[in-house]
Amino acid sequence: MKIDPALVQLPAENGPAEVGPCASRTRMTILLAPMEGLLDFVLRDILTRVGGVDRCVSEFIRVTNTLLPDHVFTRVVPELLNGGCTFAGVPVRPQLLGSDPVCLAENAGRLAVLRPPGIDLNFGCPARTVNRHGGGAALLDQPELLLAICAAVRRAVPIDMPVSAKMRLGVHDDSRALECALAIESGGASELVVHARTKADAYRPPAYWERIADIRAVVRIPVVANGEIWNVQDALRCRAVSGSDSLMLGRGMVTDPGLALAIQAAMASPDANPASGVGAQPGSTERASPALCPVINWATLLPFINDFWRLVGTRLERRQQAGRLKQWLNFLRRHHPEAELAYGVLRTLSEPAAIDQWLALAAFNALQNQAPETVWLTNAIHPGEPPSKPRQGLL
Ligand SMILES: Cc1cc2nc3c(=O)[nH]c(=O)nc-3n(C[C@H](O)[C@H](O)[C@H](O)COP(=O)(O)O)c2cc1C
């Protein structure tokens, strides 16, 4: 199922307003962030089906001193076997991480044969093991190496294949941020994502969106703003502060899969004031105003959660399956109260069959419009039949 933003119904208390393409004033370009260990092929598939996302970057593929075989690229980015797109048709750029220009270029050349819709370079990973080998954020202390890497990769892949990069603001401080951005541009990257924090900042709020504006002022390539966009207000504020019409969403989108659609709807809404960021407070978990919010509620989300669970079952070993669902629910509960309840129940379960049953009942109860606390686990569910009267004993 893919939800068309044009068909998104705004909440009833705000009248019959419906967001359609004709109402659109400005559209943001929204990228789904690379997130190693969290946002893999399965979750990319689900989140891009919900909608609002224009492009994805894969989790990083580590390049050392060997030429990687095709199956390594297609294991991380199975979309390469689907024309480089998710099943919803959203392009995915594989991301390479390394520090040696020659190795990166040779592997990029090999990857290019699989015709990805672009190649992204990681200049932001803060992991100690990665940085010890000179990769990721460690490169932000060596702008000349950034330039050499971008230039080598650019030369190694066909001219019509975009090469982009993702950087943080620096290692310990942001004093070389502009120098790094200029080096990446000089090396031939055609787009730059800026995660507006240093490596030392790790993931601590805030993100310094104003520094993205400084970078935009010195480079000519498009700059995508990233970091701490959790809701529509954050997105509009980030756009206002950074001046960028392109945003990359990471944890916010995992937490609220309707976020990209909500941002696009807000941009199209006559109630929105994208230039001012509707006066939102940084880090607020509230959405802008009911008039700006399309409804991607728990009932809408449950079929996607079910699909996620089915896909996880086909892709992962049995012992890893329950953990993946719990990992996503752990993010979802930040935005959906029902996910809190689901998490409380499911964290006690590890058998896939028990999780199947619970999800079937959750879906049934959502259809019946029952309150989430009336979701029960029964011993036997007969396919096609409604569950029997719940036993006493809420899980
Ligand atoms: C679990 C996790 C894994 C990540 N993996 C990658 C990665 O593989 N490549 C990369 O460039 N950034 C990675 N990041 C950084 C995110 O892409 C993004 O820049 C960061 O989370 C800030 O955006 P957000 O506040 O919207 O989440 C990762 C972040 C997290 C939390």
PDBQT file of the ligand as one rigid body, heavy atoms in Angstrom, charges set to zero:
ROOT
HETATM    1  C1  LIG A 401      21.713   3.631  14.285  1.00  0.00    +0.000 C 
HETATM    2  C2  LIG A 401      22.288   4.658  13.327  1.00  0.00    +0.000 A 
HETATM    3  C3  LIG A 401      23.015   4.237  12.235  1.00  0.00    +0.000 A 
HETATM    4  C4  LIG A 401      23.552   5.177  11.342  1.00  0.00    +0.000 A 
HETATM    5  N1  LIG A 401      24.230   4.734  10.235  1.00  0.00    +0.000 NA
HETATM    6  C5  LIG A 401      24.720   5.627   9.329  1.00  0.00    +0.000 A 
HETATM    7  C6  LIG A 401      25.362   5.204   8.130  1.00  0.00    +0.000 A 
HETATM    8  O1  LIG A 401      25.499   3.993   7.856  1.00  0.00    +0.000 OA
HETATM    9  N2  LIG A 401      25.836   6.159   7.284  1.00  0.00    +0.000 N 
HETATM   10  C7  LIG A 401      25.703   7.499   7.545  1.00  0.00    +0.000 A 
HETATM   11  O2  LIG A 401      26.134   8.329   6.748  1.00  0.00    +0.000 OA
HETATM   12  N3  LIG A 401      25.056   7.926   8.651  1.00  0.00    +0.000 NA
HETATM   13  C8  LIG A 401      24.553   7.038   9.543  1.00  0.00    +0.000 A 
HETATM   14  N4  LIG A 401      23.875   7.476  10.646  1.00  0.00    +0.000 N 
HETATM   15  C9  LIG A 401      23.594   8.913  10.810  1.00  0.00    +0.000 C 
HETATM   16  C10 LIG A 401      22.195   9.237  10.233  1.00  0.00    +0.000 C 
HETATM   17  O3  LIG A 401      22.175   9.029   8.832  1.00  0.00    +0.000 OA
HETATM   18  C11 LIG A 401      21.800  10.704  10.494  1.00  0.00    +0.000 C 
HETATM   19  O4  LIG A 401      22.793  11.538   9.966  1.00  0.00    +0.000 OA
HETATM   20  C12 LIG A 401      21.655  10.990  11.992  1.00  0.00    +0.000 C 
HETATM   21  O5  LIG A 401      20.882  10.005  12.622  1.00  0.00    +0.000 OA
HETATM   22  C13 LIG A 401      21.008  12.374  12.218  1.00  0.00    +0.000 C 
HETATM   23  O6  LIG A 401      19.737  12.418  11.616  1.00  0.00    +0.000 OA
HETATM   24  P1  LIG A 401      18.378  12.243  12.477  1.00  0.00    +0.000 P 
HETATM   25  O7  LIG A 401      18.460  13.201  13.631  1.00  0.00    +0.000 OA
HETATM   26  O8  LIG A 401      17.279  12.571  11.483  1.00  0.00    +0.000 OA
HETATM   27  O9  LIG A 401      18.337  10.829  12.958  1.00  0.00    +0.000 OA
HETATM   28  C14 LIG A 401      23.353   6.566  11.557  1.00  0.00    +0.000 A 
HETATM   29  C15 LIG A 401      22.636   6.968  12.676  1.00  0.00    +0.000 A 
HETATM   30  C16 LIG A 401      22.097   6.049  13.558  1.00  0.00    +0.000 A 
HETATM   31  C17 LIG A 401      21.296   6.545  14.759  1.00  0.00    +0.000 C 
ENDROOT
TORSDOF 0
